[in-house]
Amino acid sequence: METRAGDRRGTNRSAAVKLSPGIKLGMLIPPQPSEHDLRFANELGVTHAYTWVPDELSGAAELAALRRRVESAGLTLFNAGHGSLAKCDRIHLALPGRDDAIGRFAAFLRNLSAAGIHTTTFTFEPDGVWSTSAAAARGGAAARAVDGSELAEQPLSRGRRYDEETIWDNFAYFIERIIPVAEEAGVRLALHPNDPPLPEIAGIPCIIRSYQSYRRAFEIADSDWLGMEFCTGCWLEGGAAFGDIETAIGEFLAHDKIFIVHFRNVSAPLPRFHETFVDEGYQDMHVLMRLFHDGGYRGTMVLDHTPPMAHDPATLHNGPADRPVATAYAIGYMKALLAVADG
């Protein structure tokens, strides 16, 4: 169970939330989980869960009820994201209603705190995650794929091209207003990278796409309460352009900046890749598990995207509850990697 530490404002102490030692394996659950959903998580042996909530379930009472329900199943609800505010174009592009959206985000942080949930996630992706096609993973499984040359030909999604410094200014505007609320509420903000981590897509710069961009984001915030959702998949997609993944894990762990880990493998770095089963891509995931383990990571490690298997629904973007075979396979593999690291 995570608990909030004392008031962090004006301090430089590293641990914003007190966590017990060790990696916590987690998985996505629906915002209104059924007994079946919770039983599946227990059967897989994960101890933690996370979810995305719609606006109507983002109040303090609704979040507290969800937390109690999850805990009654013997699980910990580690983090919850707001479905429409975590990727909000009004905030990212300074559109009309920006201040109202930031105010709603601040209210959501206070609601999380009141419900005893101390981590949330967001990303600066006003158009969401981009894909171009499907490709065949092992055995012919249909997997999400990205072709950078196709994305380079996308029309402007907002009818104009944005300057990268403008998006950084918008990021700073948001952070300057939301960090004091996060510090007061005791809720950590886990920043996810752009997926795919290209310089620009459809006229919108992808500002969180490299080792250096995370450093810049942390300098802007200057707070223990902004960290990262370390997505191994995005890092591997970016390859050398993102930065050496092993060095990054060591550095960001040493500075307590990794709040959540997304565990995912891909076929190759950009300009073209497809998602793979966790044991199939170009990265030896045992190496990464060992680095997180030996580096003393204490947060959650969750299965990210994975291709569906033969007895799963064919839809590419369903969550773990909708593709139980692929989810069970991946989490079993992750548990084995962690057991080896523990040994």
C-alpha positions, -999 to 999 in steps of 0.1 A, spaced: 0 0 0 13 35 -8 9 63 17 15 100 13 46 114 29 46 148 47 43 181 30 70 183 2 67 220 -8 100 238 -4 120 206 1 143 186 -20 137 151 -5 134 124 -30 105 101 -20 72 119 -25 52 88 -17 64 61 7 65 27 -11 75 -7 2 106 -22 -14 103 -42 -47 87 -40 -81 49 -43 -80 33 -60 -110 1 -45 -120 -25 -44 -148 -53 -23 -163 -88 -28 -150 -120 -11 -161 -132 19 -140 -162 -2 -129 -145 -36 -126 -166 -68 -124 -160 -97 -101 -146 -114 -131 -121 -86 -138 -108 -87 -102 -107 -124 -101 -86 -125 -133 -61 -101 -117 -59 -124 -87 -55 -155 -108 -26 -139 -126 -9 -131 -93 -6 -93 -98 -9 -72 -67 -16 -38 -81 -41 -23 -106 -46 10 -124 -75 24 -144 -88 53 -166 -119 70 -153 -145 90 -173 -156 124 -160 -187 110 -143 -165 86 -122 -138 112 -113 -154 125 -81 -139 118 -47 -167 96 -36 -166 75 -69 -128 72 -67 -130 61 -30 -157 35 -38 -135 22 -66 -105 20 -43 -125 1 -17 -138 -23 -42 -103 -31 -56 -89 -34 -21 -117 -58 -11 -103 -81 -38 -69 -80 -22 -54 -56 -47 -40 -20 -45 -53 7 -68 -20 23 -75 -30 50 -100 -59 64 -119 -59 86 -150 -86 109 -162 -97 98 -197 -104 133 -212 -79 155 -192 -47 134 -194 -46 140 -232 -64 174 -234 -59 195 -266 -71 226 -248 -42 224 -224 -16 213 -250 -25 237 -277 -37 267 -256 -72 264 -271 -103 282 -257 -112 266 -223 -76 259 -213 -78 274 -179 -111 256 -172 -95 223 -182 -65 230 -159 -89 238 -131 -108 205 -137 -74 187 -137 -66 203 -104 -100 193 -89 -93 157 -101 -60 157 -82 -77 168 -50 -104 141 -56 -76 115 -60 -60 126 -28 -93 125 -9 -98 90 -21 -63 79 -10 -49 75 -45 -16 93 -49 -4 87 -85 -19 98 -118 -6 99 -154 -8 124 -183 9 129 -217 13 158 -241 -4 141 -271 -34 163 -282 -41 138 -310 -34 107 -289 -13 77 -300 -6 73 -337 -5 41 -357 -5 35 -395 -14 -1 -400 -12 -36 -386 16 -60 -391 22 -97 -383 38 -106 -351 48 -141 -342 24 -167 -355 7 -141 -377 -8 -122 -347 -21 -88 -358 0 -61 -342 -1 -23 -341 25 -9 -365 40 25 -374 56 36 -406 73 70 -401 72 79 -438 34 75 -438 30 97 -407 52 123 -424 25 126 -451 -4 131 -427 -24 163 -433 -23 190 -406 -46 177 -379 -55 212 -366 -53 231 -399 -19 247 -390 16 238 -379 27 245 -343 61 256 -333 79 233 -308 87 262 -284 50 271 -284 41 236 -272 69 238 -246 55 271 -235 21 255 -231 36 227 -211 52 252 -188 19 271 -184 2 239 -173 30 227 -150 33 261 -133 -4 259 -123 -7 222 -116 25 214 -96 15 235 -66 -18 215 -65 -1 182 -69 23 191 -40 -5 202 -18 -27 172 -26 2 147 -24 -5 133 -59 24 124 -82 22 132 -119 37 105 -142 45 120 -176 43 95 -205 63 101 -237 48 107 -271 40 75 -290 56 73 -315 84 96 -305 88 115 -338 98 152 -340 63 161 -353 31 144 -364 4 161 -384 18 196 -376 20 190 -338 55 187 -323 61 157 -301 79 173 -272 84 143 -249 105 122 -273 140 119 -258 163 117 -228 169 154 -231 132 163 -233 125 145 -200 153 165 -184 138 197 -197 104 188 -184 118 181 -149 137 213 -149 105 232 -157 87 216 -129 115 216 -104 95 193 -81 96 158 -67 60 155 -77 66 153 -115 81 121 -127 78 97 -156 58 68 -168 88 50 -182 75 34 -214 100 8 -226 81 5 -258 84 42 -267 120 43 -257 127 13 -279 107 29 -308 129 60 -305 161 40 -304 193 61 -305 172 93 -310 156 87 -277 188 78 -259 204 47 -244 177 29 -224 200 12 -199 217 45 -190 184 62 -187 169 36 -163 199 40 -141 199 78 -140 162 83 -136 160 56 -109 188 72 -90 168 105 -90 135 89 -80 119 100 -113 103 68 -124 68 65 -110 54 38 -133 69 14 -158 52 3 -190 67 -30 -201 66 -35 -239 88 -47 -268 89 -37 -305 104 -51 -336 129 -23 -344 135 14 -338 118 40 -361 113 47 -389 93 15 -390 82 -9 -362 55 -31 -350 46 -41 -315 56 -77 -305 50 -102 -278 71 -92 -249 97 -119 -255 98 -115 -293 111 -79 -301 146 -66 -305 152 -58 -268 162 -85 -243 136 -77 -217 154 -96 -190 181 -70 -192 156 -42 -185 139 -62 -157 173 -67 -141 181 -30 -142 148 -20 -126 152 -47 -100 188 -40 -91 182 -2 -93 157 -5 -64 126 5 -84 96 4 -60 67 14 -83 44 -6 -105 54 -24 -137 24 -30 -160 19 -47 -192 15 -22 -220 2 -29 -255 5 -64 -267 -8 -82 -298 -39 -104 -293 -35 -141 -294 -57 -165 -314 -85 -169 -288 -86 -131 -280 -108 -106 -298 -91 -92 -329 -94 -55 -320 -60 -41 -316 -66 -16 -288 -86 -36 -263 -74 -38 -228 -61 -68 -208 -96 -79 -197 -106 -81 -234 -75 -102 -244 -70 -126 -216 -48 -151 -234 -22 -125 -245 -24 -108 -211 -19 -140 -192 11 -150 -214 28 -116 -210 23 -113 -172 35 -149 -167 66 -140 -187 71 -108 -166 67 -128 -134 93 -152 -146 117 -124 -154 112 -109 -120 117 -142 -103 150 -147 -120 160 -111 -110 150 -119 -74 170 -150 -75 
